[in-house]
Amino acid sequence: MKIKEEITIPPYEGRSTLLQPGEELVIIDVDGKQVGDFVCFNKNDSNEFVSPVHMRASLSSIRLKVGDPLYSNKRRPLMTLAEDTVGKHDFFFPACDYYRYKVDYGLEDHPNCHDNLQKALAAYGLGEKPVPDPINLFMNNVLDETGDYKLSEPLSKPGDYVRLKALEEVVVACSTCSQDMEPVNGWKVTSLKMQKMASN
Amino acid sequence: MKIKEEITIPPYEGRSTLLQPGEELVIIDVDGKQVGDFVCFNKNDSNEFVSPVHMRASLSSIRLKVGDPLYSNKRRPLMTLAEDTVGKHDFFFPACDYYRYKVDYGLEDHPNCHDNLQKALAAYGLGEKPVPDPINLFMNNVLDETGDYKLSEPLSKPGDYVRLKALEEVVVACSTCSQDMEPVNGWKVTSLKMQKMASN
């Protein structure tokens, strides 16, 4: 497949792009162990967006698998997970936000995925919308048998990726998760790369 | 403790009430096996509400335990789970809504928790706010070791209850989960009862 556009997401930032139905997006963990907080809106209905809580219902799972549709808050698939070289992601954890760093670390001005995503979405007129809960690509929350879990380092190695296929015209945004005080990103924040592929 | 107010939530409906800091709310599963979709707003800041996705982060768990604070989207505890005679609840599943019955069952007019909660919240001027994701009291999603799960009948017997303590002035709403085509409520929808207790 032909790469139509390549977008680097620098550490502590977010980026967005538009996909037509049939187009694919490859999100690459350049250096490994970097979580990407990912959101997706229906371009033609800004009240419809990929919604992890509805995905957990429609998939009867808290595990994301190749072939899974990414369901919206209107219970419709907007994209599918077409390929995945890692196999471990999260879709029950929130984006880090102002309150996370303020309440848990006493920091007033730490970069955070919520704000990164909001800025990236503003490029498509979605900056005033509430930021949906993200799919946390490459995030590795390890559950124990009681339902408690530990934030652990991602299993992704340099160059690992996921490939997502658009089923509708969608605006997608991704943030390099800005958490540098937990093992979530291997204790440091690095770049991700998005490649937009032509449809077949 | 003295009961200040007793509210029956009929099948397929929602009810709301106001609690002062220190007051407690007992939610009773009258006939057993009935899920209650529960939401809570800060009365003095309608942009703050109990948020399951943030609770899962702050609690490092997808299991609700006695003593757990119910955290808000601003990562602050608005209530705590003070007592629980069942021990199995859900806080990763969405409220059933119009789209659930339309998409999955082809039904246009099935009662649903989203709308029940919205109507109940309107009594406190919160009817225009997006309905937050609920805590699904008594809901029994049984996870397997891979992260898939099955909707199962609640473990709650007639008279089982949870007791929640308000830490702030809060508006709470609860809906008798209106799902009658799955084992979620033991295949039928029955009443719940809310008792508002005086503070100590």
Chai-1 contact restraints between the chains, C-beta under 6 A:
chainA,res_idxA,chainB,res_idxB,connection_type,confidence,min_distance_angstrom,max_distance_angstrom,comment,restraint_id
A,V53,B,P94,contact,1.0,0.0,6.0,A-B,restraint_1
A,V53,B,D133,contact,1.0,0.0,6.0,A-B,restraint_2
A,H54,B,P94,contact,1.0,0.0,6.0,A-B,restraint_3
A,R56,B,F92,contact,1.0,0.0,6.0,A-B,restraint_4
A,A57,B,F93,contact,1.0,0.0,6.0,A-B,restraint_5
A,A57,B,P94,contact,1.0,0.0,6.0,A-B,restraint_6
A,S61,B,G147,contact,1.0,0.0,6.0,A-B,restraint_7
A,S61,B,D148,contact,1.0,0.0,6.0,A-B,restraint_8
A,I62,B,G147,contact,1.0,0.0,6.0,A-B,restraint_9
A,R63,B,G147,contact,1.0,0.0,6.0,A-B,restraint_10
A,K74,B,Y99,contact,1.0,0.0,6.0,A-B,restraint_11
A,R75,B,Y99,contact,1.0,0.0,6.0,A-B,restraint_12
A,R75,B,V103,contact,1.0,0.0,6.0,A-B,restraint_13
A,F92,B,R56,contact,1.0,0.0,6.0,A-B,restraint_14
A,F92,B,F92,contact,1.0,0.0,6.0,A-B,restraint_15
A,F93,B,A57,contact,1.0,0.0,6.0,A-B,restraint_16
A,P94,B,V53,contact,1.0,0.0,6.0,A-B,restraint_17
A,P94,B,H54,contact,1.0,0.0,6.0,A-B,restraint_18
A,P94,B,A57,contact,1.0,0.0,6.0,A-B,restraint_19
A,Y99,B,K74,contact,1.0,0.0,6.0,A-B,restraint_20
A,Y99,B,R75,contact,1.0,0.0,6.0,A-B,restraint_21
A,V103,B,R75,contact,1.0,0.0,6.0,A-B,restraint_22
A,D133,B,V53,contact,1.0,0.0,6.0,A-B,restraint_23
A,G147,B,S61,contact,1.0,0.0,6.0,A-B,restraint_24
A,G147,B,I62,contact,1.0,0.0,6.0,A-B,restraint_25
A,G147,B,R63,contact,1.0,0.0,6.0,A-B,restraint_26
A,D148,B,S61,contact,1.0,0.0,6.0,A-B,restraint_27
A,Y149,B,S60,contact,1.0,0.0,6.0,A-B,restraint_28
